Structure formats: structure tokens, C-alpha cells
Amino acid sequence: MREWMHAVGAALRSLFHFHRSPVRRWPLALQAALGIAVPITVFTLAGLPQLGFQASAGAFTVIFASQLPTVERARLLPLIGAGLVACAALGALLSASDIAVLIGLFVVTAASSAVAYGRSLGPPGPVFFVLVYGLSANAARATDAVGAAIGVAALAGGVAVAYLIAMTPLLHRRNRRIRARPLRQLAPRADLRGSAGTLLVRAVAVGTVGTLIGALGDPHRAYWIVGAGIAVVGVASRRQLALERGIHRVIGTVVGAGLFLLVAQLPLTGLWLALVMGGLQFVIELVVVRNYALALTFITPLVLLLTTAATGTIDTTVVSERIIDTLIGALLGAVSGLLHTRAEPPSR
């Protein structure tokens, strides 16, 4: 009991701790912000704002492999983008059946976790594959087969735009001179008997329980529960870290939901909404390595704006649902910290 109280106390104190960023974050933050704002702007000007919100999810591509030189990201990011599009396509394909969507959610969670951890992709791990799958499935439910296909195509276009934005540093000759390593070195095979295997076990456990909870409750909310849990699992296997991220997730989501309610009262449409969402993404990438709870204060309104606007309207009624789903997912992710493979003993 004393050890548990000490762990909770340390996790609460971490809410007020700000880590130093090992590298400059503003270039990546600017890329991610443009990756969201540009598709929304282009489609809004074309009179198709809803497709712009679906396309803007392609900006998640930029966040991966942020620590690598651009010439190496040029090789890896197309595979990430293809994975995101595949998840979106699967979500749209299965959207007509709640049971099929739940089965697909588990498959996407397990498969993306196996790739992310088994190939040492690093942050942000499998969470965005799960999120894109859920977003696509929910958006497709509100339209017909043709509309769903157009939505997936829009996302693919957003991925392409995000990739081009991420490659802009190659305009500088200095960045082109770097010799890129082959893919087998950029995404090396991890030893699943160690921490990578532990993370995979945790992710699959969260995916299993979260999907079952969705089956018993509202299947359309299951992806948020699983996504929150996978985010807490993260990319490091320390038990204490899982507890910290769970607490950060809950506190950050509650505060962020309040911020969303404030933003939703503003008459934001079209280009103004693109500016707000791009600004939120910029701030997120600046602070996410410093304080996870603070980042979630901005992640939550961004994702809520994205998920609701992609279905045609900014809906504030989902806030209470999202808080409850986050609480459940964060609890699953934190509890998963008790799981370890045989080759890796429990760590604090």
C-alpha cells in the first residue's frame, strides 16, 4: 500500500514537471500545423469543408520519425502514410456493421502495435492508426459508399500534402547531402522478448478489453476508449510511466474538454477554423515532450473539433462521453503497466 501511494504521489507531482526538449521543436510543430491547416483551407475554398477535416487527419504522418534527418524520413513516412490510409479504408469498409467495426478495431490495434513496437518506430506509437480507423468508420456511417470512398481519398490527399510539407527541408542543399540509411536500419526489428514485447502485450490487452467494453456499451465510442488506453501505454514499458501518463491523460482531457466548450461557442467556420486547428497543433508539438498533461489540454479540443467537424457539425454534446471514455481508457492503460513478458521483470 505504501509503495502504491508513493507511486501515485510521484505521478501527481509529475503534472508540474516540465522536461527539456532535446531538439528544437518548432520546425516539426510548423510542419504539423500546416499539415492540418492547408487541407482544410483548400477544401473550404473549394466549397467542401467537410472533406477538408477528413483530409487534415493526414497531418498525423508528419509526427512520426521526427528525430530522423529529412532524407531518412523521406523513406519511412510514405509507409506510415500508407498505413494510415489503409486503416481509414478499413474503417470505411466496415462502417455499415457495428460488429464488423469492433472486430476491425481490435485487428487495427493489434496489427499497428505489432508494427510500431516490433519495428521500433518510436513515438507516437500505434495510437494514430487506431484514431484514424475510428474517425473514418464514424464519418462513413454518416454518408453512403461513394461518400465514404471520397472521404478516404481525401485523407490520402492529406497524407500526400503532409509528406510534401515534411520534405520542405530538402530544399536546403545541406539537408540533401546527408546519406540516408536503408529501411531495415530506420525501422529495425525489435526483440519482442523484452520491452517491445511487453508493450505489445499491453496494447493488445487494452485493445481487447476496450473493444469488449464498446460491444457492451456504444460501439461507436470504442475507438476512443482504445485510443486513450494505447496512448497511455506509449512507447516505454516502465510501470510508473504508465501510471503518470494515465493521470496526465485524465487531467489534460478534462481541462481540454473545457477549452473545447469555449472554442465551440465562437462562430468559427472555414478559414478561421483552419487557423485555430493549425494553431492548436503547433502548440501541441511544442509542449508534448515537456508536459503530457499540458499537451492534452490542446490535443483534446483539436481532436474533438476534428472528429465532430468531419461528420458535418461541431457537436458539444459528445464532451461528457469523451471524458468518460478517456477515464476508462486511461485506467486500462495504467493497469496494463502490471503486465510484463517473462523476459522483462516488472519495473517502477
PyMOL commands that set and color helices and strands:
alter all, ss='L'
color gray80, all
select helices_A, chain A and resi 2-16+26-45+49-63+70-94+98-118+127-141+145-166+168-171+173-176+183-186+195-216+219-233+239-264+270-287+292-309+316-338
alter helices_A, ss='H'
color red, helices_A
deselect
rebuild
show_as cartoon
